[in-house]
């Protein structure tokens, strides 16, 4: 069985600015027709990684390969314009004095007739052929973004690098343009590396997510797997709000007000954090706060007092102050549920949706 050569491969890429290690030993592979999202908070090294791949920033260590061929290490370097890599940034960077046609054909060479044909083909694909002779200032932000996409695709790059390309668009436009862009990129069979700090965007677009923190990739995987099996509490918190219960381990068990949790492999006396997401905490409506907390199938019901309730459109977010330690628990409930501030209610948590991590020191 033959193994496909990655379209893009980076090995042990590092970059330091002064005393700060911005990118630290980053490795990634991307196959043709696949989208990898480099996801992480601002300042974690995502854009610097992208710039090194593009060739506009030099690495201090590491190698970059395209289709198995070395294009850059710390000695050998193919210049950016010869790497067959397309670039899209949050600033569309269209030339205001050039028409849409001239913007799209800017990176093309060869006969003018062939260039015009390629431009028309791409503008039709992004539904902007009618604006072929217009100027950027005559277009909306969403239309300018599609022109930038057509320009990036015009030379038929084998790799597309995208740095927060949709962040300047309003929410109404963003989802549709993201989906259209993704469809076009997959048609082109390009390997796509998308930089974003938005988990929703990564989950929507990526075949694989590489979660980055402080210059390092801390976890990679398919969106479903990286969401359902976070490597640590911080990775879990990057995708959603979390609730945390602290406990100590005794006999491979952590005892909490919600019941006992298995902690295999954790030494006795060690502190752990049991973490769950708001939509895995349930209000025990059958009890409605009556009497002592019973043991139920997925744990023990625990009393909390409503601090705040807000309707979020498709669900309600309710914050409780828990009796056992005064901490705030966030709970999401489908549809409209707006209990009064100060109302006591009983909560349970799904045991199979809780994660046990070593407690932060």
Secondary structure, DSSP 8 states (H G I E B T S, - for coil): ------SEEEEEEEEEETTEEEEEEEEEEE-TT-EEEEE--TTSSHHHHHHHHHTSS--SEEEEEETTEEEE-SS-B--GGGS-EEEEESS----TTSBHHHHHTTT--S-HHHHHHHHHHHHHHTT-GGGTT-BGGGS-HHHHHHHHHHHHHHT--SEEEEESTTTTS-HHHHHHHHHHHHHHHHHTT-EEEEEES-HHHHHHH-SEEEEEETTEEEEEE-HHHHHHS-SSHHHHHHHS-EEEEEEEEETTEEEETTEEEE-TT--TT-EEEEEEEGGGEEE-TTTTT-SS--EETTEE-EEEEEEEEEE-SSEEEEEEEETTT--EEEEEEES-----TT-EEEEEE-GGG-EEEE---
